Structure formats: structure tokens, C-alpha cells
């Protein structure tokens, strides 16, 4: 099953997606913590958490 950033990449592709999603979530938290735009921070946090959850689910189901 091809998923993630690299089609046919298997667990490496999903791990990359988890790490990039975690990075987005951290950027969202930093945006919220250090007085940035609240909507941008929440959007980054939500996108990051969704990416992490989706890739972890793909790793567990594969």
C-alpha cells in the first residue's frame, strides 16, 4: 500500500509523516505561546496533530 510522502516507502514514509506532523504541531504551539496569530497557531496545531494521528494509524494498520 502506497502512502505518505514516498509512495511505496512503507514505515519510513509514515515515520517521516509523523515527524513532520510533530514539527507542525510544535510550530502551532510556539505561535500560540509567543503571542502570534491565534487562528494560525490553532490551524498549525490541528494540522500537525491530524498528520501525526493519521500516520501513526497507517503504521499500526499496515
N, C-alpha and C positions, 0 to 999 in steps of 0.2 A: 504494500500500500504506500503510495507516494504522498507524503505530507510534509509540511514545514517549509523551510527556506530552500532546502536542497532536495528536489524530487528524487526519491529512491535512497535518501540519506539515512533512513532508519532512526535509531536512537540519537545519533549525533545531531541530526536535523532538529529533533524535538528538544534536545538539551539546549541547542542554540536558541530556539524559540523561548524556552524558559528563561534563559539568561537575559535575552533582550527584553522580554516582558518585565522581568525584575528590574532592569535598568529604567524602563519607562515608569514603573511604579515609584522608584526612588526619586526620579525627576519630579513626578507629581507631588510626592511628599515634600520635597525641597521647595517647590513652588508654593505650596500651602504654608509651609513653616516660615519661610523667609519673606513673606509679605507680597508675593506675586499675585497674579490674577487668579481669583478663586475658581472660576469656571475652567481655566486652562489646567490648573492643578488637579481638579476633580476629573477632568477628561483624561489626563495623562495617567492618573492613578487607576481609573476604571479600565482603560485600555491595557495597562500593564497587568493588572490582576486577571483580566479576561484572557490575555495571552498566556500567562503562567498556568492558569487553570486548564485552558484548552490543551496546551502542550503536555502538561502532566497527565491529563486524561488520555491523550493519544499514546503516551508512553505506557500507561498502565493497561490499556486495552489491546495494544499491539502484541 
